[in-house]
Amino acid sequence: MLTKRLIACFDVRGRYVTKAKQFQDNIDVDYAENMARVVYAQGIDEVIFYDILASAEQRRTDVDMVRRVARELFVPFTVGGGVKTLDDMYEVLKAGAEKISIDSMAVRNPAIIQEGTAAFGSQCIVLSMQVKRVAKTARIPCGYEIAIDGARVFTGMDAVEWAKRGAGLGAGEICVNSIDNDGTHGGYDIEITEKIAAAVNIPVIASGGAGKPEHLTEVFTKTGASAAIISSMLYSPRLPKNYAVAEIKAELAAANIPIRPVS
């Protein structure tokens, strides 16, 4: 049986990891490379860093930040934000990342998924989706709509249909982030995670809402997600308790979730 993966996700502005609630009210935490060093030492399986200001500032991802973080990690490392072209992808991969996360740009230019896959392999391309629960309509039958630009612009696109299209274009993984649950610490959106996992034949990453180990047990037992993002529960100043990776993995193992042990 394939082991489930725990992925630490960090939003970065400038050199700092920052923490928001539903994409607002950011609090800066620490330098990105320091956070990378800590979670790697704790036994995390993978890491994602999003340069959250790159698109708004119309610039590439901060490649210097990528290099600094890559020096601290010896696990798969994904980078997103400000990646618009194959040249952008190449620069980020050359700086030490192993995967590229694309979100708003993929909606605007779906061909970038195919181009990235052809150039670097599907294993390098992660389609990230910001999804929000809405009323079911003929246009959005699954009841979840795709948003872009930091959840500020709604597209009218059905989340499940977009996931299927992205997989068909060659994405190697899909990350499903719930706008409603993001930063709430109340658990993942089980419904949309399972809908997308059932609709595609590539790995699905659950994201948005984890606050305690029980939330990971729930998403792994109730959906086909192969990985889950943990963020707030590792370092958020808004939570009364932060968890070490080993604590989370121990609880998952006790619940018979196949998980890679901390060495």
C-alpha positions in Angstrom: 0.0 0.0 0.0 1.3 3.5 -0.9 2.1 5.7 2.0 0.3 8.9 2.5 2.3 12.1 2.3 2.4 15.1 4.7 3.3 18.3 2.9 4.2 21.5 4.8 3.0 24.5 2.9 4.3 28.0 3.5 3.1 31.3 2.0 6.1 33.7 1.5 6.2 37.4 1.1 9.6 39.0 0.9 11.9 36.6 2.7 9.2 35.7 5.4 6.8 32.9 5.8 3.4 34.6 6.5 0.2 33.1 7.8 -3.3 34.3 6.8 -6.9 33.3 7.5 -9.0 32.8 4.4 -6.4 34.8 2.4 -6.5 37.9 4.8 -4.9 39.3 8.0 -1.4 38.0 7.4 1.0 37.6 10.3 4.8 37.2 9.4 6.4 34.2 11.2 10.0 33.6 10.2 12.5 33.5 7.3 11.5 30.9 4.7 14.8 29.1 4.9 14.5 28.8 8.7 11.1 27.2 8.4 12.4 24.8 5.8 15.2 23.7 8.1 12.9 23.0 11.0 10.3 20.9 9.1 13.0 18.9 7.3 14.6 18.1 10.6 11.2 17.0 11.9 10.7 14.5 9.1 8.3 16.2 6.7 7.7 14.3 3.4 7.5 17.3 1.1 7.4 21.1 1.2 5.5 23.7 -0.9 6.4 27.4 -0.9 4.1 29.9 -2.5 5.5 33.4 -3.4 2.1 35.1 -2.7 3.0 38.5 -4.0 4.7 37.5 -7.3 1.6 37.6 -9.4 0.2 40.8 -7.9 3.6 42.5 -8.3 3.8 41.2 -11.9 7.2 39.5 -11.3 8.8 36.1 -11.4 9.0 34.0 -8.3 11.8 35.1 -6.0 14.5 32.7 -7.2 17.0 33.8 -4.5 14.4 32.6 -1.9 14.1 29.3 -3.8 17.8 28.8 -3.6 18.0 29.6 0.1 15.2 27.1 0.8 16.6 24.4 -1.4 19.8 24.4 0.5 17.9 23.4 3.6 15.8 20.5 2.1 16.5 17.0 0.9 12.8 16.1 0.2 10.6 17.1 -2.8 10.2 20.9 -2.9 7.4 22.6 -4.9 7.3 26.3 -5.7 4.3 28.4 -6.9 3.5 32.0 -7.6 4.8 34.1 -10.4 5.3 31.2 -12.8 3.9 32.2 -16.1 6.2 30.7 -18.8 8.5 27.8 -19.5 11.5 30.1 -18.8 10.0 30.8 -15.3 9.6 27.1 -14.7 13.2 26.4 -15.8 14.6 29.1 -13.5 12.8 27.8 -10.5 13.8 24.2 -11.2 17.4 25.3 -11.8 17.3 27.0 -8.4 16.5 23.8 -6.6 12.8 23.1 -6.8 11.6 19.7 -8.0 8.0 20.7 -8.9 6.1 23.7 -10.1 2.7 24.7 -8.8 0.5 26.6 -11.3 -2.9 28.1 -10.4 -4.2 31.3 -11.9 -2.0 31.1 -15.0 -3.3 27.6 -15.7 -6.9 29.0 -15.8 -5.8 31.8 -18.1 -3.6 29.7 -20.3 -4.4 26.0 -19.9 -1.8 25.2 -22.6 0.9 26.0 -20.0 0.1 22.6 -18.4 0.9 20.7 -21.6 4.0 22.8 -22.3 5.3 22.2 -18.8 4.7 18.5 -19.0 6.3 18.2 -22.4 9.4 20.2 -21.3 9.9 18.8 -17.8 7.7 15.8 -17.3 4.3 15.5 -15.7 5.9 14.7 -12.3 7.0 18.4 -12.2 3.6 20.0 -12.8 1.2 20.4 -9.9 -2.2 22.0 -10.7 -3.3 24.0 -7.7 -7.0 24.9 -7.4 -8.7 27.4 -5.1 -12.3 26.1 -4.7 -15.3 27.6 -3.0 -18.6 26.1 -2.2 -21.5 27.7 -4.2 -25.0 26.8 -5.2 -25.2 23.9 -7.7 -26.2 25.1 -11.1 -26.0 23.8 -14.7 -22.7 25.6 -15.1 -21.3 24.4 -11.7 -22.9 21.0 -11.1 -20.5 19.9 -8.4 -21.3 22.9 -6.2 -17.7 24.2 -6.1 -16.4 27.1 -8.2 -12.8 27.8 -9.2 -11.3 31.2 -8.0 -8.0 32.8 -9.0 -5.8 35.7 -8.1 -5.7 34.9 -4.4 -9.4 34.0 -4.3 -10.3 37.5 -5.4 -11.7 36.6 -8.9 -14.3 33.9 -9.5 -14.3 32.2 -12.8 -17.6 30.4 -13.2 -15.7 27.2 -13.7 -16.8 23.9 -12.1 -14.0 22.5 -9.9 -14.4 18.8 -10.8 -14.5 19.6 -14.6 -11.4 21.8 -14.3 -9.6 19.0 -12.4 -10.5 16.5 -15.1 -9.3 18.9 -17.8 -6.1 19.6 -16.0 -5.4 15.9 -15.6 -6.1 15.4 -19.3 -3.7 18.2 -20.2 -0.9 16.4 -18.3 -0.7 17.6 -14.7 1.0 15.1 -12.5 -0.9 16.1 -9.3 -3.8 18.2 -8.2 -3.8 20.3 -5.1 -7.4 21.1 -3.9 -7.5 24.1 -1.5 -10.8 25.0 0.1 -11.3 28.8 0.3 -14.0 28.3 2.9 -11.8 26.1 5.2 -8.5 27.9 4.6 -6.9 29.0 7.9 -10.0 28.0 10.0 -8.3 25.0 11.7 -11.7 23.2 11.5 -10.7 20.4 9.1 -10.5 19.8 5.4 -13.4 20.0 3.0 -14.1 16.3 2.7 -16.8 16.6 0.0 -14.8 18.3 -2.7 -11.6 16.5 -2.0 -13.4 13.1 -2.5 -15.2 14.3 -5.6 -12.0 15.3 -7.3 -10.0 12.3 -6.1 -12.8 10.1 -7.6 -12.8 12.0 -10.9 -9.1 11.8 -11.8 -6.4 9.1 -11.9 -3.5 11.2 -10.6 -2.6 12.0 -7.0 -4.8 14.5 -5.2 -3.5 16.7 -2.4 -6.0 17.9 0.3 -5.5 21.5 1.4 -7.1 24.1 3.7 -8.3 23.7 7.2 -6.1 21.3 9.1 -5.8 22.2 12.8 -5.1 18.9 14.6 -4.0 15.3 13.6 -7.6 14.0 13.6 -8.3 16.2 10.6 -5.6 14.2 8.6 -7.0 10.9 9.8 -10.4 12.0 8.5 -9.3 13.1 5.1 -7.2 10.0 4.5 -9.9 7.6 5.6 -12.9 9.4 3.9 -11.3 10.4 0.6 -8.9 9.1 -2.0 -6.4 11.9 -1.3 -2.8 10.7 -1.4 -1.3 13.6 0.4 -2.4 16.5 2.7 -1.1 19.9 3.3 -0.4 20.9 6.9 0.4 24.6 7.6 -1.2 26.3 10.6 -0.9 23.4 12.9 2.9 23.4 12.5 3.6 27.1 13.2 0.6 29.4 13.3 0.7 32.0 16.1 -3.1 31.9 16.1 -3.2 28.4 17.5 -2.7 27.5 21.2 -0.7 24.5 20.2 1.6 23.8 17.3 2.4 20.1 16.5 5.7 18.6 15.5 5.7 16.4 12.4 6.5 13.3 14.5 3.4 13.9 16.7 1.2 14.0 13.7 2.7 10.9 12.1 2.4 9.0 15.3 -1.3 9.7 15.5 -1.8 8.7 11.9 0.1 5.4 12.4 -2.0 4.7 15.5 -5.1 5.1 13.3 -3.5 2.6 10.8 -2.9 5.2 8.1 0.1 4.1 6.0 2.6 6.9 6.6 6.4 7.2 6.2 8.0 6.9 9.7 10.3 9.7 11.0 13.8 8.3 10.8 
